[in-house]
Amino acid sequence: MASFPELTFLQRPEQRMLLLPRMLQALDVLQLPHTALPELIENALAENEALALEGAEPVAEERQRRSRDRSRPNWTASDSPPLDETVTSLHEESLECWAKQQLAGFSGTPRVRALVDAVLGSLDESGYRRMPDDLWCATVNPPATPEECAEADRCLAALDPTGVGARGPIEALLWHFPEGHPKRPLVSRILGDLAGELARNHRSTVARILGLSMEDLERLLAELARLSAPPSRGFATERCIAIDPDIIVHKSERGFDLDLRLGSSVEVVIDREIEEQARSRRTPPELRRHLRERLEAARAFLDALSQRRWTLERVARAVFVRQAAFLESGPRFLRPLRMQDVADELSVHSSTVSRAVAGKYVESPWGIHRLRDFFAQGVACADGESHTRDHLREAIQAEFASEDKATPLGDEEVVERLTARGFQVARRTVAKYRAELGIPSSWRRRERSAAVGG
């Protein structure tokens, strides 16, 4: 007769992480940018009668209005601008990327290149610089000299499209007429002291002052009108969505203050009428049970919104306490930072930090940046310090820029020079960044130098 093993029951301790539905909801809400919150709230209001807008119209009228047209948002956030989604793109890449591609053969000093990059990293929606000159000069250490700023302006003026990085439309128009151009004196006066006369349509007076015939003046004004398009035209994506920062960091007497954009100036609350009906014994049991379920879902939704705001603010403050040098002195002083470092400080999982920064943008005195960009990977140095990979890229570019053109440096020689400066870098890393910077191999550079010399 066959024998069977004896069945026994054992108890053992075990830990398991279970993500409850409300926890999953909180994680989903956390990774949304604030521009997506109005639609999220609108859908929640339409689906759950236990939610209401504080200070809104009476509940019955509000529900009737929702049911009339649920396909159109019933309200808009006061701080969420309309999005233009109809512009057709002529270039797949952004204006900043297009401009930086043209700097592959840049032959100026690393300080001037840093000034140019600072402008291209802070362009507004029209393609003009948004950075004041005093902050711009401070992006390099020590601050840039007037000669270096003038050289950076000349480099920007040579980029395509003309006007990218200019201080405004007037300077952008002047860049179309460089020094020595026969029309530059005329254009300079038209855009300067004669602008008021043109605004009053005193064209005959302007023509007389400039010594031009009316026909010549009209042709010149027509040419300026054709050149007045903003540099960013044609570089929008097929669905052009303006970047609306979630966080604004600005200077204050205490150093820097952080403002969190909440996506709406209207507060979502629990509907008091529904809450009273759910507690009332006069409400039928089946309806009371349904209303309690709706109230529980509403509270979970409000908790998710509150948790998002609390977590994002904590993460942002932790980031900018560590990136204080960036806020004070600019992108060149960005420090290496890992998400795990912030997660350990806040006693959360690194995935929570990753969700908090996903799709979020920060407006600072140095322009608008992705929050994720402040988590820069570090490169170890012999002195125990670490620098960002952007700093290493700048060091590599500086080594190639200072080489003897007749005897170009090889990647291994650059490694030796960087090692002498304290960087711990492999040859393949130098080759990778050299390719990203658009610098050909040493034998191609030698071949080009020989052709020019010949």
Secondary structure, DSSP 4 states (H G I P E B T S, - for coil): ----PPP-------------HHHHHHHHHHTS-GGGHHHHHHHHHHH-TTEEETT-S-HHHHHHHHHH-SSS-S---TT-PPP---PPPS-SS-HHHHHHHTTTT--S-HHHHHHHHHHHTTB-TTS-B-S-HHHHHTTSSSPPPHHHHHHHHHHHHTSSSTTTT-SSHHHHHHHTS-TT-TTHHHHHHHHTTTHHHHHTT-HHHHHHHHT--HHHHHHHHHHHHHHTS-TTTT-S-SS------SEEEEEETTEEEEEE--S-SSPEEE-HHHHHHHH-TTS-HHHHHHHHHHHHHHHHHHHHHHHHHHHHHHHHHHHHHHTHHHHHH-GGGPPB--HHHHHHHHTS-HHHHHHHHTT-EEEETTEEEEGGGGSB-EEEBTTS-EEEHHHHHHHHHHHHHTS-TTSPPPHHHHHHHHHHTTB---HHHHHHHHHHTTPPPHHHHHHHHHHHH-
